[in-house]
Amino acid sequence: MISLKSSINYKILLLLLSFFYLQSCGLYRATDAREVSPNAKDRVQKNIQEGRGFRVFGDKEQGGVFEFASSNPLWRATIDLLDFAPFSNVDYSGGIIITDWYSNDDSIENENLKITVRFLSNEIRADGLDVIVHKKKCDQSNRCKISKLETDLTDKIKIAILKNAAILEKSRIANGADKDFILREPKN
């Protein structure tokens, strides 16, 4: 039976052998203090450039990048086009605009429409946005039926948004603003 003392001695011996083995593999390399910067940030940057390091949580020094809705021509074109109706939900980060129920003065009585625009891309393309129109028709006892409208109105709205966005983008480029307006937080 192995005694407790020899078990501890065995573990210490195993630890020392593994240390010497790892040192001979090149995992540990002695460096000259004159060649290494005393600034930790400089050492980290140098190691990453040489491929000897990695970042787990990204660069902490860089500020966040914020894009504003005013720099997105699709977003601006949609807001301009749907300004006749009140909005119930406008979420730039979620990429959705939903109008509240509305009706025209000359429309059928007790019939309301709601338009939902979902942004699938920031690029001005036909598959970059999805337009859904819902119709709500209420009877005399105020019971309402809501249905998705399957007419060419959704296509007309989508085309109008895309045309307006193309015009906004063209005027932005003509004014010399070839990059989107991006605000960066100052570095601390």
C-alpha positions as CSV (number, residue, x, y, z in Angstrom):
1,M,0.0,0.0,0.0
2,I,1.3,3.5,-0.9
3,S,1.6,5.8,2.0
4,L,0.3,9.4,2.0
5,K,3.8,10.8,2.1
6,S,4.9,8.9,-1.1
7,S,1.6,10.0,-2.8
8,I,2.4,13.6,-2.2
9,N,6.0,13.1,-3.2
10,Y,4.8,11.4,-6.4
11,K,2.5,14.4,-7.2
12,I,5.3,16.9,-6.6
13,L,7.6,14.9,-8.8
14,L,5.0,14.6,-11.6
15,L,4.4,18.4,-11.4
16,L,8.1,19.2,-11.7
17,L,8.6,16.8,-14.6
18,S,5.6,18.3,-16.4
19,F,7.0,21.8,-15.8
20,F,10.4,20.9,-17.3
21,Y,8.7,19.0,-20.2
22,L,6.5,22.1,-21.0
23,Q,9.5,24.4,-20.8
24,S,11.4,22.3,-23.3
25,C,8.4,22.4,-25.7
26,G,8.7,26.2,-26.1
27,L,5.5,27.2,-24.4
28,Y,7.6,29.3,-21.9
29,R,10.2,31.5,-23.4
30,A,12.4,33.9,-21.4
31,T,12.4,37.4,-22.8
32,D,14.7,40.4,-22.4
33,A,13.1,43.2,-20.5
34,R,14.7,45.8,-22.8
35,E,12.8,44.3,-25.8
36,V,9.4,44.3,-24.1
37,S,7.3,47.4,-23.6
38,P,6.3,48.1,-19.9
39,N,2.9,49.2,-21.2
40,A,0.5,46.3,-21.0
41,K,-1.7,47.6,-23.8
42,D,1.3,47.8,-26.2
43,R,2.3,44.2,-25.3
44,V,-1.3,43.0,-26.0
45,Q,-1.4,44.8,-29.3
46,K,1.9,43.4,-30.4
47,N,1.0,39.9,-29.4
48,I,-2.3,40.1,-31.4
49,Q,-0.5,41.5,-34.4
50,E,2.0,38.6,-34.3
51,G,-0.8,36.1,-34.0
52,R,0.2,35.0,-30.5
53,G,-2.9,36.2,-28.7
54,F,-6.7,36.7,-29.0
55,R,-9.5,38.7,-27.5
56,V,-12.4,37.1,-25.7
57,F,-14.7,40.1,-25.4
58,G,-13.5,42.3,-28.2
59,D,-11.8,45.7,-28.0
60,K,-12.9,47.5,-24.9
61,E,-11.3,50.8,-25.9
62,Q,-13.3,51.4,-29.1
63,G,-16.5,53.3,-28.6
64,G,-19.8,52.0,-29.9
65,V,-20.9,52.7,-33.5
66,F,-24.3,54.3,-33.8
67,E,-26.1,54.6,-37.1
68,F,-29.0,57.0,-37.1
69,A,-32.3,56.5,-38.9
70,S,-31.6,59.8,-40.8
71,S,-28.7,58.2,-42.6
72,N,-30.8,55.2,-43.9
73,P,-32.6,56.2,-47.2
74,L,-35.1,53.3,-47.0
75,W,-36.1,54.4,-43.5
76,R,-36.4,58.0,-44.4
77,A,-38.4,57.2,-47.5
78,T,-40.9,55.1,-45.5
79,I,-41.4,57.7,-42.9
80,D,-42.0,60.3,-45.6
81,L,-44.4,58.1,-47.4
82,L,-46.4,57.0,-44.4
83,D,-46.6,60.4,-42.7
84,F,-50.3,60.7,-43.4
85,A,-51.1,58.0,-40.8
86,P,-50.3,58.0,-37.1
87,F,-47.6,55.5,-36.1
88,S,-48.2,52.9,-33.4
89,N,-44.7,51.4,-33.4
90,V,-41.5,52.8,-34.9
91,D,-38.4,50.8,-34.0
92,Y,-35.2,51.5,-36.0
93,S,-33.1,48.9,-34.2
94,G,-35.8,46.3,-34.7
95,G,-36.4,47.4,-38.3
96,I,-40.2,47.9,-38.2
97,I,-42.7,50.6,-38.8
98,I,-46.4,50.0,-38.0
99,T,-49.1,52.6,-38.5
100,D,-52.1,52.8,-36.3
101,W,-55.5,52.0,-37.8
102,Y,-56.7,54.8,-40.1
103,S,-59.3,55.5,-42.6
104,N,-59.8,58.1,-45.4
105,D,-62.7,60.5,-45.3
106,D,-64.0,59.1,-48.6
107,S,-63.5,55.4,-47.7
108,I,-66.2,52.9,-46.8
109,E,-67.6,53.5,-43.4
110,N,-66.3,51.3,-40.5
111,E,-63.3,50.2,-42.6
112,N,-59.8,50.9,-41.4
113,L,-56.3,50.0,-42.7
114,K,-53.0,49.3,-40.9
115,I,-49.6,49.2,-42.7
116,T,-46.6,47.3,-41.5
117,V,-43.2,47.8,-43.1
118,R,-40.4,45.4,-42.0
119,F,-36.8,46.2,-43.1
120,L,-34.9,43.1,-44.0
121,S,-31.8,45.0,-45.3
122,N,-30.3,48.5,-45.3
123,E,-29.8,48.3,-49.0
124,I,-32.2,49.8,-51.5
125,R,-33.6,46.6,-53.1
126,A,-37.0,45.1,-53.6
127,D,-36.3,42.2,-51.2
128,G,-34.9,44.6,-48.6
129,L,-38.3,45.4,-47.2
130,D,-41.6,43.7,-46.6
131,V,-44.9,45.6,-46.7
132,I,-48.1,44.1,-45.1
133,V,-51.5,45.8,-45.2
134,H,-54.3,44.7,-42.9
135,K,-58.0,45.7,-43.2
136,K,-60.4,46.0,-40.3
137,K,-64.1,46.1,-41.1
138,C,-66.6,46.6,-38.3
139,D,-70.3,45.9,-38.4
140,Q,-73.1,47.9,-36.7
141,S,-72.7,46.1,-33.4
142,N,-69.0,47.0,-33.4
143,R,-67.7,43.5,-34.0
144,C,-64.6,43.8,-36.2
145,K,-63.0,41.4,-38.6
146,I,-59.3,41.9,-39.4
147,S,-57.8,40.4,-42.5
148,K,-54.6,40.7,-44.5
149,L,-55.2,42.6,-47.7
150,E,-54.0,40.7,-50.8
151,T,-54.1,43.5,-53.4
152,D,-51.7,45.4,-55.4
153,L,-51.7,48.2,-52.7
154,T,-48.7,46.5,-51.0
155,D,-46.7,46.5,-54.2
156,K,-47.6,50.1,-54.9
157,I,-46.4,51.1,-51.4
158,K,-43.2,49.1,-51.8
159,I,-42.4,50.6,-55.2
160,A,-43.1,54.1,-53.9
161,I,-40.8,53.6,-50.9
162,L,-38.0,52.2,-53.2
163,K,-38.4,55.1,-55.6
164,N,-38.2,57.7,-52.9
165,A,-35.3,55.9,-51.3
166,A,-33.4,55.9,-54.6
167,I,-34.0,59.6,-55.0
168,L,-32.8,60.3,-51.4
169,E,-29.7,58.2,-52.0
170,K,-28.9,59.9,-55.3
171,S,-29.2,63.4,-53.7
172,R,-27.0,62.3,-50.8
173,I,-24.3,61.1,-53.2
174,A,-24.7,64.2,-55.3
175,N,-24.1,66.4,-52.2
176,G,-20.8,64.7,-51.7
177,A,-21.8,62.5,-48.7
178,D,-20.5,59.2,-50.1
179,K,-20.4,57.6,-46.6
180,D,-23.3,57.2,-44.2
181,F,-23.4,59.5,-41.2
182,I,-21.9,57.5,-38.3
183,L,-21.3,58.9,-34.9
184,R,-18.6,57.2,-32.8
185,E,-18.4,57.5,-29.1
186,P,-15.1,59.2,-28.0
187,K,-12.5,56.9,-26.5
188,N,-12.1,57.2,-22.8
